[in-house]
Structures are given as C-alpha cells and as structure tokens.
C-alpha cells in the first residue's frame, strides 16, 4: 500500500512554518528571518521514501491584507486550504491559545488537521501538559504534536502522525523531485532573505527581487538581479554609503547561492524604484506574486 498526499502548513506570521518545512525536508528551501511576513509565496517541498510521498507546502502567515500583494499572499493560503489532504496547524507554544484556536476555527478546514505546537523547548513539562489538555478540549485535530522545528525535535512523531492520515495514492512526482519551483525563484528568495536580515523597519516589506539573468558558464553561473523598492530614499539605504550595503547583500547572498547551486557564482545586483509596486497587478505578476 502506497500513501501520497498534500500536507500544507498554516499559522500566524513567525510561527515557524518555513523552519518546519526546511527541517522536514532536510534542505533549506524556504527563507527564514526573525521578522514577520517573510514568506510571500506558497513553496512546495517533496519528501519521497519507499511506501510514501509527502508534498509539503509552506504558506504565507495569515494576516489581514493591506495591499494587493497581501491579497495575493492570502490567495495562496486559500488555495492551499482547498487542496490539502492534511493541514498542519502550527502555533508557537507561547501564543495566546484562545486567539490561535479561534483563527484555526475560522479557516473552516475540510481537510484532516494535525495541531503542531512549535518551540516546545520554551515550556517546562507541566506547562506543556496543561497546554495539551486545553488543545485536546478544542477537539478539531486528529493529533496534537509538540515539536521544536529549529532543534529538529519531535519531527519523527510528527511524520508518523502525518503518514497515519495520508490517503492511499500513487506518487505525484518523480522520486528525485525536491520542489516544483525554479532555480531562479530560489536565487531571488536568497537575495531577499539577506535584505530581511540586514535592514530594519519598512525596507524588507517594500522590497522585491527579480532575477534578470541566469547564465551557466563552464566555470561559474552568472546571475544579475534587480532589487525593487518603492522610493528613492529606500534605494539610497539599499545602496548604502559608497555602495557598502549592496555589496554586503551581494556577498552574503552569493555565499548562500553558491551553496545552493554547488558551484561558483558571479552575482550582480541593481536597485530600481517602482512606486506602489505592491498595489500594481503588472508588477506583482512580473515578480511571481500572481
């Protein structure tokens, strides 16, 4: 009997969805940062083993949309709600329990759900048991699993719970497929991740990254990318004094891209100003957010 299905991860911003996806795959596919709303796209990662295939999806954190970009992000969440065989409802162990359960109830899930409590290491055993008791009273999840995605604790138990709920099916993808996203997509994401790490306040949220050239040569891969911002002042901040900041973005991103591609990379970055791109369908389509 072979099992296969779509297991989609839902939760508030910063619950640890991307960290969990990476931990389950054993590969870094989703970018992570301490800031909320880092994930903008639905990112698929595929685990294939003898007897089963799990197609995981990391989804943007659930928010009230303020821009068209946010609406598109919530559209990705909606489609993930509709095609899930199993929903992983991920919450931070320190989150307000009632608020979080109310949010999960509002999703009106049709799929089987597993309630996953992340950052279990922040709670002592008695507090964990008390929380488990409150979550069991909710009664809408097939299983409750405590994990630490960062420390990779509880993942075996979580996979066991997932496989118990997975339907019988043939695989959806060839066994060597890790994701359905392109290499260009992940390169752009790795550059964007550095912006989230290096800049504070609004800069990361006003920024998009577009790979304009991806050329594989004999000894290296040549990549050009545009960093899109909404205002001239933001362009100045991204560039930094005498280009110091953009060089730092490039240096850090190049190191990660070389690790990801397993080859040398020449990375060239440019900054472009496109006012109100987050509310412009044409730009959102160009940046892969539609």
N, C-alpha and C positions, 0 to 999 in steps of 0.2 A: 504494500500500500504506500503510495507516494503522496505527500502533502505539499501544497503550494498555495500561497495567497499573499494578499496585500496587507501589510501591517503599518498603519500610519500613526505618527506621533503627534499628539496635540497637547497644548498647555499655554500658560501665560508666557509673555516675554521673559527670558532669562531663567526659565525653569530647568534648563539643561538639555533641551531637545537635541541640539546639534552635537553636544558632547556625548550624549547617549548613542546617537546614530554612529558616530566615529568609533565608539567603544564596541558596539555590536559588530561592526564591520572589520575591526582591527586595522582600519585605514582612515586617514584624515580626508574626508570628502567635504564635510560641511565646515565653514569657517566659524570660529568662536571668538567671542570677546566678552569682557565683563559688562558691556553696555547692552541695554535692551534693544530689541528690534534689529539685531544684526542680520538675521535670516530674512531675505525678501522673496526667495523662490522656494518652490517645492523641489526638494532634492531627493533623488531615489538612490538607494544603495541595496545591492542584491547579495544575499548570502545563500550559496548553493552547497549542499552537503548530500552524501548518499541518503536518499529517502525523503529529502525535503528541499524546498526553495522558498526563502522568505524575501519578499520585495518590500523593503522598508522605505518609508517616506518621512523626511523631516519637513515640517511645515512652519510658516511664519507664526510668531506668537500672536495670540488672539487679542486684538485691540479694537477700539472704536476708530474707524477711518476718518482722517482729516484731509487727505489728498487723494487724487485719483490713484497714485501709487499704492496708498494704503488699501484702497478698494480692490485693486488687482491682487494685492497680497492676501486679503480676506477671501477673494475669489479662489485662490489656490487652496485655502483652508476648506472652503465649501466643497470643492471638487474632491478633496481628499476625504471629507466626511462621507461623500456619496459612494466612493469606490472601495472603501476599507472593508476587508474581511474581519480584521481585528483592529480595534482602536486602542492605542496605548495612551492613557490619560495621565500625563506626567505632572506631578506637583512637587514643589520644593517642600521639604519637611517642615520648614519654618513659616510657610504660607498660612494665611488665615483659612482654616479648614472650611468653615461655612461658606465663605465667599467663593472658594475654589470649587466646592461641590455644586454650588448654585451655577457657576459658569459651566461646569461639565453637564449639568442637567439641561441647561439652555441649548446645548448643541443638538438635542433631540436625536441622538445616535440610533441608527438602526443596526449597526454592527455590534458584534460581541466586544465588550470592553474589558481591559485589564487596568486597574488603578496602580500606577507606579509612583512610589514615594522616593524622590531623589534626595541626595545629601543626607542619607541616614546617619552618617558619622557626626552630624551636628546635634543628634539627640541621644540622650542616655537610654538604656534599655527600658526602664519604667515608662519614660515618655513615649518611646516607640510603641509599647504595648497599649498605652492609653489612646494613642492616635489610631492604631489599628482597630481598636474597639469602636471608635467614632466612625471610622470609614466603613466598617462592616455594617453598621446600622443604616448607612446610605442605601446599601442593598442593590446597587445597579451594576456592579462589576462582578465578573466571573471569578476574578482572583485579585488579591492585593499583594504586591511585591515591593519590598524595601530594597533600595539599591544605593550605591554611590557610583555614578557614571564616571566621575573623574578618577576614582580609585579602582574602578572596574570590579566593584564588589556587588554580589547578588545577581550578576548577569547570567550565570548558569541557571539559576532558579527562574529568572525572567524568561529565558529561551524555552525552558521546559513548559512554563505556563502558556507561552505563545503557541508552541507546537501542539499542545492539547486542544487548542481552539482552531487550529488551521484546517481548512477543508481538504478533502481528498482531491487531488488535481495533478495533472502533468505539469512540468516546469513551464514558465512563461518565457524564459530567456535561456540562451546557451549557457553552459555551466561556467565558462570563463568570463562572463559579463559581470562587471562590478557596478556599473551605473548606466543610465540612459542619457546622461549629459555629456556634452562635448568637452574636449580638452581646453578649447578656448574659454568655455564657460568657467572652468575651474581656475584657469590662469587669471581671469578678471576678478574672480572671487578672492583669490590670494592677495591680489593688489589691494582690493577693497578692505580686506581684513587688516592690513597694515595701517590704513587710514583710521580705522576704528581704534587701533591700539595707540597710535601716535598723536591723535588730536582729540581735544575735548569739545564740550558744548555741542553746537549745532553742526559743525563741519561734516562728520560722518554721515549725518542724516540728509544732507544737501548734496551728497556726492554719489555719482555713478561711475562705473568703469567700463570702457568699451575697447576690446582688442581689435585693432585695425589691421595688424599684420601678424601673421604666424607662418614663418618660413623655415622649414627644416633644411639645414645645410649639412655638409659632410661632418663637420666637427662640432657644430652647435646649432641651436634653434634661435632665430632672430625674431623678436617679438616687439611690436610697437603697440602702445595702448594710450587711450585718452582718458584723463580724469576729468569728469564733468562736474562743474559746480554751478550755483545759481547766481553768484555775484562776483564782481571784480575783487572785492575785499577778500573773499574766500580764496580766489586764485592766488592772491598775494601770500596768504597764510600757507597754502599748499606748497607754493614755490619756496617760501622762506627766504631769509636774508642770503643774497648771493647764491640762491638755489640749494641752500643747505637741507631744507626739509624734503624737497622732492628727491634729492639724492639719497636721503635716509630711507624714504619709502621704497625707492628702487633697489637699494642694497638689501633691505630685509626681504622684499618680495622676491627678488632674484634668487636668494638662497633657498626659499621655500619652493619656488617653481622648479629649480634645478633638482631638488629632492623629489618633487612630484613627477617630473619628466625623466629623471635619472640620466640627465645629460647637461652639458654646458649651455648657458643661455646668455644671449645679449639682449638686454631689456632697455627699451627707450620709452620714456614717459613724457606726455604733453598734457597741458591743462587747458580746458576750454570752458568758456562761460556760456551757459544756456539758461536764461532766466525762466523760472517756473516750469522746468522740465518735469517736475513731479506731477503736474496737472495737465501735461500735454500727451495726448494719445500717440502721436507720431514718435516722439522721443521715447515714451515708455515701450513702444513696440520695438524700436531700434535697440534698446537696452535689454530686451528679452523679458520685460515685465508684463507683457500682454500675452 
